[in-house]
Amino acid sequence: MGDVLAGIHSTWEFDTDSVLIRFERGIRTPKLFQTLGERRIPYEALSSVELAPGSRKGTVVLHALPRPGADPLVEAAAGQLRPAADPYRLVLPAERESLASYYAGELRAALGPEAGDEADRHLVAAPAAPLQFKAYDGKVSFDGKVVGFRWFWTGASSAKWKAGDQSFPVGELAGVEWSSPETSGGHLRLLRRGPDGEPERVDRGEVDQDPAAVVFGPGYGLVHESLPLAAAVLEAVRAGEPDDLAPVDSGAGKRRAAPGDIADRIRHLGELRDAGLVTDEEFTAKKRELLAEL
């Protein structure tokens, strides 16, 4: 095609085999778009194309729908994104409807022969690591190989403190569960791989007690921060080679903690012991582990 269609918050540049979506920066642009920057979408990753009136008066929307399984960001979001934050929607002034209709037809003609099928692999790249964000009960980081959880003493449950900071090599994971922070119960949970290679069964009602999960809250785990990380982890899990799926020492990737952090955590453990939530033996064992990190 080789043409450009400029809309509100984004511009679509059409090539022979893909469309490059460039997102604008500005106070009115959804923060997720600003985080993504730009994305190249191969036509083989699309399932259909729609053109419909926009929710705002005087606008039309060109909406390209991705194939299931083609985009790790959409897969991780699992239908939870608001329409205004959908990166596959191009909002245009109504006077450009004829032009939008033309490009919609061009896109439909470019759809691959498997447009109606679920993709057997990711065809769109996830945001690149390293990525990190703050949840309510801990800090989450991903360097491309290991997901790390570092608990906040002000928010983490006693169960998470007793378990200690966590690191999860991608090879030990079977998937990611992301629940939007814009809804009640928002969280990110890592689904660990069981002996059969399938995700382990988990109690969905105990996210705050699960050391493989972090809890969101007002101002924590924001969509534009947590979803890109979830997508990057999911992409890495799906792309794992067979050798990468072997059990890996979960202690790999842990970083040495600062002395001040260690002191705060030991102090908090003492408070848990004094409250009867941790035994003297557990306190002593965990204190020894923390001091070993210095």
C-alpha angles and dihedrals in degrees: 000000000000095000136123128227114191118202140162111303094353147044126215118213112195120213132176095270106013148019121240112213114203116192122211125234119230144110092271096047113098109259091233089061091050090051092050093049095183137350132197112218117194113218088236087065092062127088103185145344127229135187118199141150113281125242089246117071113258097024138105127200127221104201122189111191118211123225114257109268095015099101121043091202093056091041092053092046090055094198095311099116118107113241090248090058096046106119091205094063120091111194115204137177111266091244088069093057093109091052091046090050090054093052091044088058091047091051092049090052090052096052114121124247090255095052091122094051132083112257116248091211140018112278097179122063121243121226109287123255144269093079134156143169141174120252123188094263103028152355118266123205135176124190096181095270109041133037112213130199117195111185125227112223089216095059113017120102121243088252091060093045091051090050092049130213112331137219123188121192111216090241090067094054131088098185149317131263114207121185114187118253087222090073133058113275097024113177148139116235127183113221108218122215116251126212090272092052093251124116114278116248112256136186102251092202097062105063093136090057097045113097088203092062140061127207124229127212142162105327094001129102093008116195095248090051105038102035096057089052092048090050093049091051091047091050091051092049093050092046095050116129118228091256089055092059095067116109112277128200103266090213090070116111097023113143127217111260126228116257091242091055092049091051092051092050094048089049090052091048088054090054090051090050092049089051091053094247094113127039123231089250092052091047092051094046094048093045089054090052092050094049089051089062092064 
